[in-house]
């Protein structure tokens, strides 16, 4: 048990608690989330921070970074939501209704999704969800 306690103490030494976000200073996954190895498995640091402070994340739920900072592990900046809500919030944080309309208009005129992605600097999967009306369904 002492080894496990030392591992948890080591986890918190890799966190820079600023006035707002608690920034991860350890290693990272390729997509920008913190990574921490515990019991032979690499975990997302924000999920582990949530667990250490609040307990298990309910089955079928995920954590949404309310601050939109992937390296933040502050449990107060994390909200337990469904995957769909997390995706929708992320889309809304980056795009507005006018941008959604422009994306759909460009696609309707024959622009390729990869060209829209390059021009607007947003992920390809996000453009795809927009043009097939999987996201932002209330906007034409």
C-alpha positions in Angstrom: 0.0 0.0 0.0 2.9 2.4 0.7 4.0 2.0 -2.9 0.5 3.0 -4.1 0.5 6.0 -1.8 3.9 7.1 -3.2 2.5 6.8 -6.7 -0.4 9.1 -5.8 1.9 11.6 -4.2 4.1 11.5 -7.4 1.0 12.2 -9.5 0.2 15.4 -7.5 3.9 16.6 -7.8 3.3 16.6 -11.6 0.5 19.2 -11.2 1.0 23.0 -11.3 -1.9 24.4 -9.4 -2.4 27.9 -10.8 -5.2 30.3 -9.8 -7.4 28.7 -12.3 -6.3 25.5 -14.1 -4.2 22.8 -12.6 -1.8 22.2 -15.4 -0.3 18.7 -16.0 3.5 18.8 -16.1 4.1 15.1 -16.9 4.0 13.2 -20.1 1.2 13.6 -22.7 -0.9 11.5 -25.1 -0.6 12.6 -28.7 -3.9 14.5 -28.6 -2.8 16.7 -25.8 -4.2 15.0 -22.6 -1.9 14.3 -19.7 -0.7 10.7 -19.3 0.2 8.9 -16.0 1.1 5.3 -15.5 -0.5 3.5 -12.5 -0.7 -0.2 -11.8 0.9 -1.0 -15.2 -1.7 1.0 -17.2 -1.4 4.5 -18.7 -4.3 6.7 -17.7 -5.5 10.1 -18.8 -4.3 12.4 -16.0 -7.5 14.4 -15.8 -9.6 11.2 -15.3 -7.2 10.0 -12.6 -7.4 13.4 -10.9 -11.2 13.2 -11.0 -11.1 9.7 -9.5 -8.7 10.7 -6.7 -10.9 13.6 -5.7 -14.5 12.4 -6.5 -14.4 8.6 -7.1 -15.4 6.6 -10.1 -16.7 8.2 -13.3 -20.1 6.6 -13.9 -20.3 3.9 -16.6 -21.1 5.4 -20.0 -20.0 8.9 -19.0 -16.9 10.9 -19.8 -15.3 14.1 -18.5 -15.7 17.5 -20.3 -13.1 20.1 -19.7 -15.2 23.2 -19.0 -12.1 25.4 -19.3 -11.3 23.8 -22.7 -7.6 23.3 -21.6 -6.7 19.6 -22.3 -3.7 19.7 -19.9 -5.9 20.9 -17.0 -6.5 18.3 -14.2 -8.5 20.6 -11.9 -11.6 18.5 -10.9 -13.6 21.7 -10.6 -13.0 22.3 -14.3 -14.3 18.8 -15.2 -18.0 17.9 -15.7 -19.4 14.3 -16.0 -21.4 14.1 -19.2 -22.2 11.7 -22.0 -19.9 11.5 -25.0 -22.4 13.2 -27.2 -22.7 16.2 -24.9 -18.9 16.4 -24.6 -18.6 16.5 -28.4 -21.4 19.1 -28.8 -19.9 21.4 -26.2 -16.5 21.1 -27.8 -17.9 21.9 -31.2 -19.8 24.9 -29.8 -16.7 26.2 -28.0 -14.8 26.5 -31.3 -17.5 27.4 -33.8 -20.5 29.7 -34.1 -23.8 29.4 -36.1 -22.4 31.5 -39.0 -19.3 29.3 -39.3 -21.5 26.2 -39.4 -23.6 27.7 -42.2 -20.5 28.6 -44.1 -19.1 25.0 -43.7 -22.4 23.5 -45.0 -22.6 26.0 -47.9 -19.0 25.3 -49.0 -19.7 21.6 -48.9 -23.0 22.0 -50.8 -21.1 23.9 -53.5 -18.7 21.0 -53.9 -15.8 21.8 -51.6 -14.1 18.7 -50.2 -14.2 18.1 -46.5 -10.4 18.0 -46.3 -10.2 21.4 -48.0 -12.7 22.9 -45.6 -10.7 21.4 -42.7 -7.4 23.0 -44.0 -9.0 26.4 -44.7 -10.7 26.7 -41.3 -8.1 24.9 -39.2 -10.6 22.5 -37.5 -10.5 18.7 -37.3 -11.7 16.7 -40.2 -14.1 14.6 -38.1 -15.7 17.8 -36.9 -16.3 19.0 -40.5 -17.7 15.6 -41.3 -20.2 15.6 -38.4 -21.3 19.1 -39.4 -21.9 18.4 -43.1 -23.9 15.2 -42.4 -25.9 16.9 -39.7 -24.7 14.8 -36.8 -23.9 18.0 -35.0 -25.5 21.4 -35.0 -28.7 19.9 -36.4 -30.7 23.1 -35.7 -28.6 25.2 -38.2 -29.0 25.1 -41.9 
